[in-house]
């Protein structure tokens, strides 16, 4: 990763694959700050595997999108 890349905010939602024991597994949503979507997905799997008993091979990414911040500058006319 280059030092010049600015981190962007990604919202990543994932879950375990459905099984007969758990046909509707819970969703896990995380805000991730990363330079691109590939690193964001990788960081999601890293943090989920630390928190829950879930691996990339037994899970899926449901949604991944970049959050865009709009900065509004207020102009005061005198």
PDB file of N, CA, C and O in Angstrom, chain B, residues numbered from 101:
ATOM      1  N   UNK B 101       0.845  -1.167   0.000  1.00  0.00           N
ATOM      2  CA  UNK B 101       0.000   0.000   0.000  1.00  0.00           C
ATOM      3  C   UNK B 101       0.893   1.234   0.000  1.00  0.00           C
ATOM      4  O   UNK B 101       1.828   1.342   0.794  1.00  0.00           O
ATOM      5  N   UNK B 102       0.597   2.141  -0.884  1.00  0.00           N
ATOM      6  CA  UNK B 102       1.364   3.375  -0.966  1.00  0.00           C
ATOM      7  C   UNK B 102       0.970   4.313   0.161  1.00  0.00           C
ATOM      8  O   UNK B 102      -0.161   4.285   0.646  1.00  0.00           O
ATOM      9  N   UNK B 103       1.900   5.128   0.562  1.00  0.00           N
ATOM     10  CA  UNK B 103       1.621   6.094   1.615  1.00  0.00           C
ATOM     11  C   UNK B 103       0.762   7.241   1.097  1.00  0.00           C
ATOM     12  O   UNK B 103       0.115   7.928   1.887  1.00  0.00           O
ATOM     13  N   UNK B 104       0.744   7.461  -0.220  1.00  0.00           N
ATOM     14  CA  UNK B 104       0.006   8.588  -0.776  1.00  0.00           C
ATOM     15  C   UNK B 104      -1.483   8.288  -0.951  1.00  0.00           C
ATOM     16  O   UNK B 104      -2.268   9.208  -1.183  1.00  0.00           O
ATOM     17  N   UNK B 105      -1.884   7.027  -0.844  1.00  0.00           N
ATOM     18  CA  UNK B 105      -3.301   6.696  -0.989  1.00  0.00           C
ATOM     19  C   UNK B 105      -4.071   7.192   0.230  1.00  0.00           C
ATOM     20  O   UNK B 105      -3.701   6.920   1.372  1.00  0.00           O
ATOM     21  N   UNK B 106      -5.147   7.925  -0.038  1.00  0.00           N
ATOM     22  CA  UNK B 106      -5.967   8.399   1.063  1.00  0.00           C
ATOM     23  C   UNK B 106      -7.005   7.337   1.387  1.00  0.00           C
ATOM     24  O   UNK B 106      -7.620   6.786   0.474  1.00  0.00           O
ATOM     25  N   UNK B 107      -7.214   7.039   2.647  1.00  0.00           N
ATOM     26  CA  UNK B 107      -8.214   6.029   2.988  1.00  0.00           C
ATOM     27  C   UNK B 107      -9.624   6.559   2.756  1.00  0.00           C
ATOM     28  O   UNK B 107      -9.922   7.719   3.039  1.00  0.00           O
ATOM     29  N   UNK B 108     -10.465   5.707   2.247  1.00  0.00           N
ATOM     30  CA  UNK B 108     -11.873   6.025   2.017  1.00  0.00           C
ATOM     31  C   UNK B 108     -12.711   5.132   2.918  1.00  0.00           C
ATOM     32  O   UNK B 108     -12.265   4.067   3.343  1.00  0.00           O
ATOM     33  N   UNK B 109     -13.920   5.574   3.202  1.00  0.00           N
ATOM     34  CA  UNK B 109     -14.791   4.769   4.058  1.00  0.00           C
ATOM     35  C   UNK B 109     -15.648   3.843   3.198  1.00  0.00           C
ATOM     36  O   UNK B 109     -16.314   4.286   2.262  1.00  0.00           O
ATOM     37  N   UNK B 110     -15.622   2.566   3.527  1.00  0.00           N
ATOM     38  CA  UNK B 110     -16.445   1.560   2.865  1.00  0.00           C
ATOM     39  C   UNK B 110     -17.356   0.924   3.897  1.00  0.00           C
ATOM     40  O   UNK B 110     -16.938   0.671   5.027  1.00  0.00           O
ATOM     41  N   UNK B 111     -18.594   0.666   3.517  1.00  0.00           N
ATOM     42  CA  UNK B 111     -19.515  -0.099   4.348  1.00  0.00           C
ATOM     43  C   UNK B 111     -19.559  -1.499   3.756  1.00  0.00           C
ATOM     44  O   UNK B 111     -19.945  -1.674   2.600  1.00  0.00           O
ATOM     45  N   UNK B 112     -19.166  -2.495   4.540  1.00  0.00           N
ATOM     46  CA  UNK B 112     -19.122  -3.876   4.077  1.00  0.00           C
ATOM     47  C   UNK B 112     -20.088  -4.687   4.927  1.00  0.00           C
ATOM     48  O   UNK B 112     -20.058  -4.618   6.156  1.00  0.00           O
ATOM     49  N   UNK B 113     -20.955  -5.464   4.255  1.00  0.00           N
ATOM     50  CA  UNK B 113     -21.918  -6.329   4.927  1.00  0.00           C
ATOM     51  C   UNK B 113     -21.668  -7.750   4.458  1.00  0.00           C
ATOM     52  O   UNK B 113     -21.590  -8.013   3.258  1.00  0.00           O
ATOM     53  N   UNK B 114     -21.543  -8.664   5.409  1.00  0.00           N
ATOM     54  CA  UNK B 114     -21.296 -10.058   5.070  1.00  0.00           C
ATOM     55  C   UNK B 114     -22.004 -10.986   6.034  1.00  0.00           C
ATOM     56  O   UNK B 114     -22.558 -10.551   7.044  1.00  0.00           O
ATOM     57  N   UNK B 115     -21.980 -12.280   5.711  1.00  0.00           N
ATOM     58  CA  UNK B 115     -22.614 -13.280   6.561  1.00  0.00           C
ATOM     59  C   UNK B 115     -22.002 -14.644   6.281  1.00  0.00           C
ATOM     60  O   UNK B 115     -21.269 -14.821   5.308  1.00  0.00           O
ATOM     61  N   UNK B 116     -22.311 -15.610   7.146  1.00  0.00           N
ATOM     62  CA  UNK B 116     -21.936 -17.001   6.890  1.00  0.00           C
ATOM     63  C   UNK B 116     -22.848 -17.546   5.801  1.00  0.00           C
ATOM     64  O   UNK B 116     -23.947 -17.033   5.592  1.00  0.00           O
ATOM     65  N   UNK B 117     -22.399 -18.573   5.115  1.00  0.00           N
ATOM     66  CA  UNK B 117     -23.255 -19.217   4.127  1.00  0.00           C
ATOM     67  C   UNK B 117     -24.395 -19.951   4.833  1.00  0.00           C
ATOM     68  O   UNK B 117     -24.191 -20.490   5.921  1.00  0.00           O
ATOM     69  N   UNK B 118     -25.599 -19.982   4.234  1.00  0.00           N
ATOM     70  CA  UNK B 118     -26.713 -20.693   4.864  1.00  0.00           C
ATOM     71  C   UNK B 118     -26.438 -22.194   4.956  1.00  0.00           C
ATOM     72  O   UNK B 118     -25.884 -22.792   4.033  1.00  0.00           O
ATOM     73  N   UNK B 119     -26.828 -22.789   6.071  1.00  0.00           N
ATOM     74  CA  UNK B 119     -26.694 -24.222   6.300  1.00  0.00           C
ATOM     75  C   UNK B 119     -28.042 -24.759   6.763  1.00  0.00           C
ATOM     76  O   UNK B 119     -28.920 -23.972   7.116  1.00  0.00           O
ATOM     77  N   UNK B 120     -28.231 -26.074   6.773  1.00  0.00           N
ATOM     78  CA  UNK B 120     -29.492 -26.609   7.312  1.00  0.00           C
ATOM     79  C   UNK B 120     -29.704 -26.239   8.783  1.00  0.00           C
ATOM     80  O   UNK B 120     -30.840 -26.073   9.226  1.00  0.00           O
ATOM     81  N   UNK B 121     -28.618 -26.112   9.530  1.00  0.00           N
ATOM     82  CA  UNK B 121     -28.723 -25.744  10.941  1.00  0.00           C
ATOM     83  C   UNK B 121     -29.090 -24.271  11.110  1.00  0.00           C
ATOM     84  O   UNK B 121     -29.837 -23.914  12.021  1.00  0.00           O
ATOM     85  N   UNK B 122     -28.564 -23.421  10.234  1.00  0.00           N
ATOM     86  CA  UNK B 122     -28.837 -21.979  10.283  1.00  0.00           C
ATOM     87  C   UNK B 122     -29.215 -21.499   8.879  1.00  0.00           C
ATOM     88  O   UNK B 122     -28.353 -21.022   8.140  1.00  0.00           O
ATOM     89  N   UNK B 123     -30.515 -21.620   8.495  1.00  0.00           N
ATOM     90  CA  UNK B 123     -30.900 -21.240   7.127  1.00  0.00           C
ATOM     91  C   UNK B 123     -30.824 -19.735   6.855  1.00  0.00           C
ATOM     92  O   UNK B 123     -30.624 -19.321   5.713  1.00  0.00           O
ATOM     93  N   UNK B 124     -30.981 -18.915   7.903  1.00  0.00           N
ATOM     94  CA  UNK B 124     -30.888 -17.456   7.738  1.00  0.00           C
ATOM     95  C   UNK B 124     -29.848 -16.939   8.735  1.00  0.00           C
ATOM     96  O   UNK B 124     -30.200 -16.544   9.847  1.00  0.00           O
ATOM     97  N   UNK B 125     -28.567 -16.938   8.344  1.00  0.00           N
ATOM     98  CA  UNK B 125     -27.530 -16.480   9.277  1.00  0.00           C
ATOM     99  C   UNK B 125     -27.576 -14.968   9.474  1.00  0.00           C
ATOM    100  O   UNK B 125     -28.055 -14.244   8.601  1.00  0.00           O
ATOM    101  N   UNK B 126     -27.084 -14.486  10.614  1.00  0.00           N
ATOM    102  CA  UNK B 126     -27.097 -13.039  10.866  1.00  0.00           C
ATOM    103  C   UNK B 126     -26.104 -12.302   9.970  1.00  0.00           C
ATOM    104  O   UNK B 126     -25.089 -12.854   9.545  1.00  0.00           O
ATOM    105  N   UNK B 127     -26.427 -11.047   9.699  1.00  0.00           N
ATOM    106  CA  UNK B 127     -25.557 -10.188   8.895  1.00  0.00           C
ATOM    107  C   UNK B 127     -24.613  -9.415   9.814  1.00  0.00           C
ATOM    108  O   UNK B 127     -24.979  -9.036  10.926  1.00  0.00           O
ATOM    109  N   UNK B 128     -23.410  -9.193   9.334  1.00  0.00           N
ATOM    110  CA  UNK B 128     -22.422  -8.404  10.060  1.00  0.00           C
ATOM    111  C   UNK B 128     -22.045  -7.215   9.189  1.00  0.00           C
ATOM    112  O   UNK B 128     -21.620  -7.378   8.045  1.00  0.00           O
ATOM    113  N   UNK B 129     -22.206  -6.008   9.747  1.00  0.00           N
ATOM    114  CA  UNK B 129     -21.919  -4.781   9.005  1.00  0.00           C
ATOM    115  C   UNK B 129     -20.774  -4.056   9.693  1.00  0.00           C
ATOM    116  O   UNK B 129     -20.741  -3.935  10.918  1.00  0.00           O
ATOM    117  N   UNK B 130     -19.831  -3.576   8.883  1.00  0.00           N
ATOM    118  CA  UNK B 130     -18.671  -2.874   9.432  1.00  0.00           C
ATOM    119  C   UNK B 130     -18.288  -1.698   8.559  1.00  0.00           C
ATOM    120  O   UNK B 130     -18.262  -1.815   7.334  1.00  0.00           O
ATOM    121  N   UNK B 131     -17.991  -0.564   9.176  1.00  0.00           N
ATOM    122  CA  UNK B 131     -17.348   0.512   8.420  1.00  0.00           C
ATOM    123  C   UNK B 131     -15.845   0.248   8.391  1.00  0.00           C
ATOM    124  O   UNK B 131     -15.226   0.034   9.434  1.00  0.00           O
ATOM    125  N   UNK B 132     -15.268   0.264   7.203  1.00  0.00           N
ATOM    126  CA  UNK B 132     -13.845  -0.014   7.021  1.00  0.00           C
ATOM    127  C   UNK B 132     -13.215   1.174   6.304  1.00  0.00           C
ATOM    128  O   UNK B 132     -13.766   1.667   5.320  1.00  0.00           O
ATOM    129  N   UNK B 133     -12.075   1.633   6.786  1.00  0.00           N
ATOM    130  CA  UNK B 133     -11.320   2.685   6.112  1.00  0.00           C
ATOM    131  C   UNK B 133     -10.153   2.038   5.385  1.00  0.00           C
ATOM    132  O   UNK B 133      -9.261   1.465   6.010  1.00  0.00           O
ATOM    133  N   UNK B 134     -10.163   2.135   4.048  1.00  0.00           N
ATOM    134  CA  UNK B 134      -9.145   1.482   3.228  1.00  0.00           C
ATOM    135  C   UNK B 134      -8.934   2.288   1.953  1.00  0.00           C
ATOM    136  O   UNK B 134      -9.795   3.084   1.578  1.00  0.00           O
ATOM    137  N   UNK B 135      -7.792   2.093   1.275  1.00  0.00           N
ATOM    138  CA  UNK B 135      -7.527   2.845   0.044  1.00  0.00           C
ATOM    139  C   UNK B 135      -8.346   2.376  -1.151  1.00  0.00           C
ATOM    140  O   UNK B 135      -8.590   3.162  -2.066  1.00  0.00           O
ATOM    141  N   UNK B 136      -8.785   1.094  -1.170  1.00  0.00           N
ATOM    142  CA  UNK B 136      -9.611   0.595  -2.273  1.00  0.00           C
ATOM    143  C   UNK B 136     -10.513  -0.532  -1.779  1.00  0.00           C
ATOM    144  O   UNK B 136     -10.406  -0.962  -0.630  1.00  0.00           O
ATOM    145  N   UNK B 137     -11.408  -1.012  -2.657  1.00  0.00           N
ATOM    146  CA  UNK B 137     -12.400  -1.996  -2.232  1.00  0.00           C
ATOM    147  C   UNK B 137     -11.797  -3.368  -1.955  1.00  0.00           C
ATOM    148  O   UNK B 137     -12.349  -4.127  -1.159  1.00  0.00           O
ATOM    149  N   UNK B 138     -10.688  -3.701  -2.588  1.00  0.00           N
ATOM    150  CA  UNK B 138     -10.049  -5.002  -2.362  1.00  0.00           C
ATOM    151  C   UNK B 138      -9.504  -5.079  -0.937  1.00  0.00           C
ATOM    152  O   UNK B 138      -9.681  -6.085  -0.251  1.00  0.00           O
ATOM    153  N   UNK B 139      -8.849  -4.024  -0.504  1.00  0.00           N
ATOM    154  CA  UNK B 139      -8.310  -3.978   0.854  1.00  0.00           C
ATOM    155  C   UNK B 139      -9.453  -3.927   1.868  1.00  0.00           C
ATOM    156  O   UNK B 139      -9.340  -4.498   2.952  1.00  0.00           O
ATOM    157  N   UNK B 140     -10.552  -3.249   1.529  1.00  0.00           N
ATOM    158  CA  UNK B 140     -11.697  -3.162   2.432  1.00  0.00           C
ATOM    159  C   UNK B 140     -12.297  -4.541   2.677  1.00  0.00           C
ATOM    160  O   UNK B 140     -12.623  -4.880   3.815  1.00  0.00           O
ATOM    161  N   UNK B 141     -12.447  -5.342   1.618  1.00  0.00           N
ATOM    162  CA  UNK B 141     -12.985  -6.693   1.794  1.00  0.00           C
ATOM    163  C   UNK B 141     -12.036  -7.554   2.610  1.00  0.00           C
ATOM    164  O   UNK B 141     -12.474  -8.341   3.448  1.00  0.00           O
ATOM    165  N   UNK B 142     -10.744  -7.412   2.371  1.00  0.00           N
ATOM    166  CA  UNK B 142      -9.754  -8.181   3.119  1.00  0.00           C
ATOM    167  C   UNK B 142      -9.782  -7.816   4.603  1.00  0.00           C
ATOM    168  O   UNK B 142      -9.720  -8.697   5.461  1.00  0.00           O
ATOM    169  N   UNK B 143      -9.875  -6.538   4.901  1.00  0.00           N
ATOM    170  CA  UNK B 143      -9.947  -6.093   6.290  1.00  0.00           C
ATOM    171  C   UNK B 143     -11.232  -6.572   6.960  1.00  0.00           C
ATOM    172  O   UNK B 143     -11.226  -6.904   8.145  1.00  0.00           O
ATOM    173  N   UNK B 144     -12.339  -6.610   6.207  1.00  0.00           N
ATOM    174  CA  UNK B 144     -13.597  -7.122   6.748  1.00  0.00           C
ATOM    175  C   UNK B 144     -13.425  -8.564   7.204  1.00  0.00           C
ATOM    176  O   UNK B 144     -13.819  -8.909   8.318  1.00  0.00           O
ATOM    177  N   UNK B 145     -12.838  -9.414   6.354  1.00  0.00           N
ATOM    178  CA  UNK B 145     -12.654 -10.820   6.724  1.00  0.00           C
ATOM    179  C   UNK B 145     -11.695 -10.956   7.893  1.00  0.00           C
ATOM    180  O   UNK B 145     -11.876 -11.835   8.735  1.00  0.00           O
ATOM    181  N   UNK B 146     -10.688 -10.116   7.964  1.00  0.00           N
ATOM    182  CA  UNK B 146      -9.744 -10.166   9.082  1.00  0.00           C
ATOM    183  C   UNK B 146     -10.458  -9.869  10.403  1.00  0.00           C
ATOM    184  O   UNK B 146     -10.313 -10.616  11.370  1.00  0.00           O
ATOM    185  N   UNK B 147     -11.228  -8.781  10.441  1.00  0.00           N
ATOM    186  CA  UNK B 147     -11.889  -8.389  11.680  1.00  0.00           C
ATOM    187  C   UNK B 147     -13.011  -9.347  12.064  1.00  0.00           C
ATOM    188  O   UNK B 147     -13.196  -9.634  13.247  1.00  0.00           O
ATOM    189  N   UNK B 148     -13.765  -9.848  11.082  1.00  0.00           N
ATOM    190  CA  UNK B 148     -14.847 -10.793  11.395  1.00  0.00           C
ATOM    191  C   UNK B 148     -14.275 -12.095  11.943  1.00  0.00           C
ATOM    192  O   UNK B 148     -14.833 -12.673  12.875  1.00  0.00           O
ATOM    193  N   UNK B 149     -13.169 -12.559  11.372  1.00  0.00           N
ATOM    194  CA  UNK B 149     -12.576 -13.800  11.872  1.00  0.00           C
ATOM    195  C   UNK B 149     -12.026 -13.624  13.288  1.00  0.00           C
ATOM    196  O   UNK B 149     -11.952 -14.593  14.044  1.00  0.00           O
ATOM    197  N   UNK B 150     -11.640 -12.401  13.656  1.00  0.00           N
ATOM    198  CA  UNK B 150     -11.192 -12.141  15.019  1.00  0.00           C
ATOM    199  C   UNK B 150     -12.363 -12.114  16.002  1.00  0.00           C
ATOM    200  O   UNK B 150     -12.224 -12.550  17.145  1.00  0.00           O
ATOM    201  N   UNK B 151     -13.526 -11.600  15.555  1.00  0.00           N
ATOM    202  CA  UNK B 151     -14.671 -11.448  16.449  1.00  0.00           C
ATOM    203  C   UNK B 151     -15.558 -12.685  16.504  1.00  0.00           C
ATOM    204  O   UNK B 151     -16.000 -13.077  17.584  1.00  0.00           O
ATOM    205  N   UNK B 152     -15.822 -13.300  15.371  1.00  0.00           N
ATOM    206  CA  UNK B 152     -16.735 -14.440  15.272  1.00  0.00           C
ATOM    207  C   UNK B 152     -16.007 -15.630  14.679  1.00  0.00           C
ATOM    208  O   UNK B 152     -14.927 -15.490  14.106  1.00  0.00           O
ATOM    209  N   UNK B 153     -16.600 -16.789  14.820  1.00  0.00           N
ATOM    210  CA  UNK B 153     -16.006 -17.999  14.237  1.00  0.00           C
ATOM    211  C   UNK B 153     -16.481 -18.093  12.787  1.00  0.00           C
ATOM    212  O   UNK B 153     -17.398 -18.849  12.465  1.00  0.00           O
ATOM    213  N   UNK B 154     -15.842 -17.317  11.929  1.00  0.00           N
ATOM    214  CA  UNK B 154     -16.266 -17.220  10.540  1.00  0.00           C
ATOM    215  C   UNK B 154     -15.048 -17.009   9.664  1.00  0.00           C
ATOM    216  O   UNK B 154     -14.195 -16.173   9.963  1.00  0.00           O
ATOM    217  N   UNK B 155     -14.967 -17.764   8.586  1.00  0.00           N
ATOM    218  CA  UNK B 155     -13.853 -17.638   7.655  1.00  0.00           C
ATOM    219  C   UNK B 155     -14.378 -17.206   6.291  1.00  0.00           C
ATOM    220  O   UNK B 155     -15.577 -17.278   6.020  1.00  0.00           O
ATOM    221  N   UNK B 156     -13.466 -16.759   5.443  1.00  0.00           N
ATOM    222  CA  UNK B 156     -13.829 -16.308   4.101  1.00  0.00           C
ATOM    223  C   UNK B 156     -14.418 -17.448   3.281  1.00  0.00           C
ATOM    224  O   UNK B 156     -15.322 -17.227   2.476  1.00  0.00           O
ATOM    225  N   UNK B 157     -13.909 -18.676   3.478  1.00  0.00           N
ATOM    226  CA  UNK B 157     -14.389 -19.819   2.699  1.00  0.00           C
ATOM    227  C   UNK B 157     -15.798 -20.241   3.100  1.00  0.00           C
ATOM    228  O   UNK B 157     -16.494 -20.891   2.318  1.00  0.00           O
ATOM    229  N   UNK B 158     -16.229 -19.879   4.313  1.00  0.00           N
ATOM    230  CA  UNK B 158     -17.568 -20.260   4.760  1.00  0.00           C
ATOM    231  C   UNK B 158     -18.496 -19.050   4.859  1.00  0.00           C
ATOM    232  O   UNK B 158     -19.505 -19.102   5.562  1.00  0.00           O
ATOM    233  N   UNK B 159     -18.167 -17.968   4.166  1.00  0.00           N
ATOM    234  CA  UNK B 159     -18.985 -16.767   4.217  1.00  0.00           C
ATOM    235  C   UNK B 159     -19.094 -16.098   2.871  1.00  0.00           C
ATOM    236  O   UNK B 159     -18.509 -16.545   1.885  1.00  0.00           O
ATOM    237  N   UNK B 160     -19.857 -15.012   2.843  1.00  0.00           N
ATOM    238  CA  UNK B 160     -20.028 -14.261   1.600  1.00  0.00           C
ATOM    239  C   UNK B 160     -20.214 -12.789   1.921  1.00  0.00           C
ATOM    240  O   UNK B 160     -20.701 -12.422   2.990  1.00  0.00           O
ATOM    241  N   UNK B 161     -19.815 -11.958   0.975  1.00  0.00           N
ATOM    242  CA  UNK B 161     -20.021 -10.513   1.069  1.00  0.00           C
ATOM    243  C   UNK B 161     -21.370 -10.217   0.421  1.00  0.00           C
ATOM    244  O   UNK B 161     -21.595 -10.559  -0.740  1.00  0.00           O
ATOM    245  N   UNK B 162     -22.251  -9.590   1.164  1.00  0.00           N
ATOM    246  CA  UNK B 162     -23.575  -9.242   0.648  1.00  0.00           C
ATOM    247  C   UNK B 162     -23.536  -7.885  -0.050  1.00  0.00           C
ATOM    248  O   UNK B 162     -24.096  -7.720  -1.134  1.00  0.00           O
ATOM    249  N   UNK B 163     -22.876  -6.925   0.573  1.00  0.00           N
ATOM    250  CA  UNK B 163     -22.889  -5.555   0.062  1.00  0.00           C
ATOM    251  C   UNK B 163     -21.570  -4.876   0.406  1.00  0.00           C
ATOM    252  O   UNK B 163     -21.023  -5.064   1.492  1.00  0.00           O
ATOM    253  N   UNK B 164     -21.069  -4.086  -0.537  1.00  0.00           N
ATOM    254  CA  UNK B 164     -19.869  -3.293  -0.309  1.00  0.00           C
ATOM    255  C   UNK B 164     -20.027  -2.013  -1.103  1.00  0.00           C
ATOM    256  O   UNK B 164     -20.149  -2.054  -2.327  1.00  0.00           O
ATOM    257  N   UNK B 165     -20.027  -0.888  -0.433  1.00  0.00           N
ATOM    258  CA  UNK B 165     -20.086   0.376  -1.158  1.00  0.00           C
ATOM    259  C   UNK B 165     -19.259   1.435  -0.441  1.00  0.00           C
ATOM    260  O   UNK B 165     -19.040   1.373   0.769  1.00  0.00           O
ATOM    261  N   UNK B 166     -18.815   2.392  -1.215  1.00  0.00           N
ATOM    262  CA  UNK B 166     -17.993   3.474  -0.692  1.00  0.00           C
ATOM    263  C   UNK B 166     -18.902   4.618  -0.265  1.00  0.00           C
ATOM    264  O   UNK B 166     -19.795   5.025  -1.009  1.00  0.00           O
ATOM    265  N   UNK B 167     -18.673   5.124   0.920  1.00  0.00           N
ATOM    266  CA  UNK B 167     -19.427   6.271   1.416  1.00  0.00           C
ATOM    267  C   UNK B 167     -18.778   7.540   0.891  1.00  0.00           C
ATOM    268  O   UNK B 167     -17.566   7.725   1.002  1.00  0.00           O
ATOM    269  N   UNK B 168     -19.591   8.402   0.323  1.00  0.00           N
ATOM    270  CA  UNK B 168     -19.087   9.647  -0.253  1.00  0.00           C
ATOM    271  C   UNK B 168     -19.516  10.792   0.654  1.00  0.00           C
ATOM    272  O   UNK B 168     -20.697  10.949   0.963  1.00  0.00           O
ATOM    273  N   UNK B 169     -18.554  11.576   1.069  1.00  0.00           N
ATOM    274  CA  UNK B 169     -18.841  12.737   1.902  1.00  0.00           C
ATOM    275  C   UNK B 169     -18.855  13.982   1.032  1.00  0.00           C
ATOM    276  O   UNK B 169     -17.929  14.228   0.260  1.00  0.00           O
ATOM    277  N   UNK B 170     -19.904  14.753   1.165  1.00  0.00           N
ATOM    278  CA  UNK B 170     -20.005  16.008   0.432  1.00  0.00           C
ATOM    279  C   UNK B 170     -19.720  17.143   1.404  1.00  0.00           C
ATOM    280  O   UNK B 170     -20.408  17.303   2.412  1.00  0.00           O
ATOM    281  N   UNK B 171     -18.709  17.917   1.092  1.00  0.00           N
ATOM    282  CA  UNK B 171     -18.381  19.069   1.917  1.00  0.00           C
ATOM    283  C   UNK B 171     -19.061  20.295   1.333  1.00  0.00           C
ATOM    284  O   UNK B 171     -18.854  20.646   0.171  1.00  0.00           O
ATOM    285  N   UNK B 172     -19.861  20.927   2.144  1.00  0.00           N
ATOM    286  CA  UNK B 172     -20.598  22.101   1.693  1.00  0.00           C
ATOM    287  C   UNK B 172     -19.958  23.327   2.343  1.00  0.00           C
ATOM    288  O   UNK B 172     -19.922  23.458   3.566  1.00  0.00           O
ATOM    289  N   UNK B 173     -19.465  24.198   1.509  1.00  0.00           N
ATOM    290  CA  UNK B 173     -18.849  25.432   2.005  1.00  0.00           C
ATOM    291  C   UNK B 173     -19.917  26.517   2.047  1.00  0.00           C
ATOM    292  O   UNK B 173     -20.603  26.773   1.058  1.00  0.00           O
ATOM    293  N   UNK B 174     -20.041  27.133   3.182  1.00  0.00           N
ATOM    294  CA  UNK B 174     -21.014  28.215   3.288  1.00  0.00           C
ATOM    295  C   UNK B 174     -20.324  29.539   2.963  1.00  0.00           C
ATOM    296  O   UNK B 174     -19.219  29.817   3.428  1.00  0.00           O
ATOM    297  N   UNK B 175     -20.991  30.326   2.172  1.00  0.00           N
ATOM    298  CA  UNK B 175     -20.450  31.615   1.752  1.00  0.00           C
ATOM    299  C   UNK B 175     -21.328  32.703   2.357  1.00  0.00           C
ATOM    300  O   UNK B 175     -22.543  32.714   2.163  1.00  0.00           O
ATOM    301  N   UNK B 176     -20.707  33.605   3.082  1.00  0.00           N
ATOM    302  CA  UNK B 176     -21.437  34.717   3.680  1.00  0.00           C
ATOM    303  C   UNK B 176     -21.177  35.968   2.847  1.00  0.00           C
ATOM    304  O   UNK B 176     -20.040  36.420   2.714  1.00  0.00           O
ATOM    305  N   UNK B 177     -22.241  36.508   2.298  1.00  0.00           N
ATOM    306  CA  UNK B 177     -22.127  37.742   1.521  1.00  0.00           C
ATOM    307  C   UNK B 177     -22.371  38.933   2.440  1.00  0.00           C
ATOM    308  O   UNK B 177     -23.303  38.942   3.245  1.00  0.00           O
ATOM    309  N   UNK B 178     -21.520  39.924   2.299  1.00  0.00           N
ATOM    310  CA  UNK B 178     -21.661  41.126   3.145  1.00  0.00           C
ATOM    311  C   UNK B 178     -22.254  42.238   2.329  1.00  0.00           C
ATOM    312  O   UNK B 178     -22.459  43.339   2.841  1.00  0.00           O
TER     313      UNK B 178
END
